Amino acid sequence: MQKVTHQLSFSSISIAKRKLKSQFFDQMSLLLDWPAIDSEIKKYYSKVAGRPSYSVCYCLKCLFYKHGMV
C-alpha cells in the first residue's frame, strides 16, 4: 500500500522547471528573429583567425540562462 502525499518529488519539480525553460525560449523565438540577429552579428566575426565561433543565438540563450531569466 502506498502512502498518498501532496508533496512534490524532486523529479516533479525538475520537470516543471524544464517546462518553464522551454516555454521561455519558445516565447523568445516568437519575439525575436534569431536567424536575422545571427546573420547581422556574423558580419563582425573573423572568419580567418582562430577557431570557429559559437552561434550568437546560442551565446545569448546561455546568457539568459546564466542570469536567471529562464
N, C-alpha and C positions, 0 to 999 in steps of 0.2 A: 504494500500500500504506500502510495506516495503522499508526501505532505504538500499541501497546496499553500503557497505563499504568494503574496503580491509584490515581492521583492524582485527586481530585475537582476538577471545574471550578468556577469562580465561580458559574455558574448552578445547578449541582447543590447547592452549599452554600446558595444563596439559596432554592431550592425547599424544601430540608429545613427551613430556619428558618421559612418560611411555614407549613409543615405543623404545626410545633410551636406557632406562634402560634394557628393555627386550633384545634388541639386544646385549648389553654389556655382559649380563650374558649368552646368547646363544654362543657368541664368546668365553667367558671364558670356557664354557663347552667343546667346541671343542679343546681348547688348553690344558686344564688340565684334568687329570683323577681324578675327585673328589672322587670316591669310594676308589681308591688306596691311596690317601692322607689321607682320613678319617681313613682307616684301619691301616695305618702306624703310625699315631699320637695317635690313641686309645690305643696303647700299653703302653703309658706313663700316661694314665688316671687311677686314682684309682677307682676300681670297688667296694671297700669295704666301704670307708669312704665318708660321705656326700651325698648330693642329686645327682640324675642322671645328668650328664653333657649335655650341648648342643652339637650338632654336630659341628665338626671342620669346616666343609664346611659352615654351617650357620654363624658361627662367622667370618670367612674370608670374606664372602659376605657382612656382616654388616660392617666390617672394610673398605672394598672397597667403600661401600655406604657412610659411615661417612666422608671419606676423599675426597669425590667428584670425585672419579674415574669413577663414573657412569654418 
